[in-house]
Amino acid sequence: MQLLIDIYIKGKNGKGICVISGEENEEFIEEFSGLSNNQCEWKSIIKAMNIISGEEFEEVDIYMDSLLVYRQINFIYHIKNKDLKNIYFEWNQLKNVLSGTNINYKYVSGQENPARKLL
């Protein structure tokens, strides 16, 4: 069982990025045409969770530089936007599938986010 993995998320200009830092760094870029930056960020989190779903991690840290998404995913803010709610429901279902994994959602400034270099 792998103990810890760090994932960095960035959503911008209709693209979503997730950078998985571990023994080997992996980068995944996904096109989300027509979506806002926050929607791309949410979709990138879902992408990262799908990637790790087949693995056994004791703990996963997911870093994002959208303060809004950070506050929504940590239940500090309610999601009011209909489109974001639909993405949230998709995330919530996946979160239940990964319930045995301790996933921490953390905020990182845009300047410190290694995923920003890919956009």
PEDA-V829190 format. One record per residue. SS is DSSP state (H for helix, E for strand, - for the rest). PSI is psi in whole degrees, 0 to 359 (* if undefined). OMEGA is omega in radians with two decimals (NA if undefined). Layout:
{{SS | PSI | OMEGA} {SS | PSI | OMEGA}}
This chain:
{{- | 130 | 3.07} {E | 143 | -3.03} {E | 310 | -2.99} {E | 143 | 3.03} {E | 144 | 3.07} {E | 136 | 3.11} {E | 131 | 3.12} {E | 132 | -3.03} {E | 143 | 3.03} {E | 132 | 3.03} {E | 126 | -3.09} {E | 141 | 3.03} {- | 43 | 3.09} {- | 15 | 3.11} {E | 150 | 3.06} {E | 138 | -3.10} {E | 138 | 2.87} {E | 130 | 3.13} {E | 120 | -3.13} {E | 119 | -3.12} {E | 124 | 3.10} {- | 216 | 3.08} {- | 322 | 3.05} {- | 130 | 3.09} {- | 134 | 3.09} {E | 143 | 3.14} {E | 135 | 3.11} {E | 125 | 3.11} {E | 129 | -3.10} {E | 138 | 3.07} {E | 128 | 3.07} {- | 71 | -3.05} {- | 139 | 3.09} {- | 5 | -3.14} {- | 150 | 3.09} {- | 168 | 3.11} {H | 318 | 3.14} {H | 322 | 3.07} {H | 319 | 3.09} {H | 322 | 3.13} {H | 314 | 3.08} {H | 314 | -3.13} {H | 325 | 3.11} {H | 324 | 3.07} {H | 316 | 3.11} {H | 317 | 3.10} {H | 313 | 3.14} {H | 319 | -3.14} {H | 323 | 3.07} {H | 322 | -3.14} {H | 317 | -3.08} {H | 352 | -3.04} {- | 333 | 3.13} {- | 358 | -3.10} {- | 166 | 3.08} {- | 104 | 3.09} {E | 139 | 3.06} {E | 322 | -3.09} {E | 139 | 3.12} {E | 129 | 3.03} {E | 121 | 3.09} {E | 118 | -3.12} {E | 137 | 3.11} {E | 153 | 3.14} {- | 9 | 3.00} {- | 111 | -3.14} {H | 325 | 3.11} {H | 309 | -3.13} {H | 319 | 3.09} {H | 314 | -3.12} {H | 327 | 3.09} {H | 314 | -3.07} {H | 337 | 3.08} {- | 13 | 3.05} {- | 29 | 3.04} {- | 322 | 3.08} {- | 145 | 2.99} {- | 150 | 3.09} {- | 120 | -3.11} {- | 330 | -3.09} {- | 128 | -3.09} {H | 317 | -3.12} {H | 321 | 3.10} {H | 326 | 3.10} {H | 319 | 3.12} {H | 319 | 3.10} {H | 321 | 3.10} {H | 317 | 3.14} {H | 323 | 3.07} {H | 315 | 3.11} {H | 317 | -3.08} {H | 321 | 3.10} {H | 317 | 3.14} {H | 323 | 3.11} {H | 321 | 3.12} {H | 325 | 3.09} {H | 324 | -3.11} {- | 25 | -3.02} {- | 339 | 3.11} {- | 352 | 3.14} {- | 132 | 3.08} {E | 106 | -3.13} {E | 124 | 3.11} {E | 129 | 3.11} {E | 121 | -3.02} {E | 151 | 3.09} {E | 138 | 3.03} {- | 140 | 3.14} {- | 153 | -3.13} {H | 324 | -3.13} {H | 333 | -3.10} {H | 359 | -3.09} {- | 113 | -3.13} {H | 339 | -3.13} {H | 338 | -3.11} {H | 334 | -3.11} {H | 345 | -3.08} {H | 352 | -3.14} {- | * | NA}}
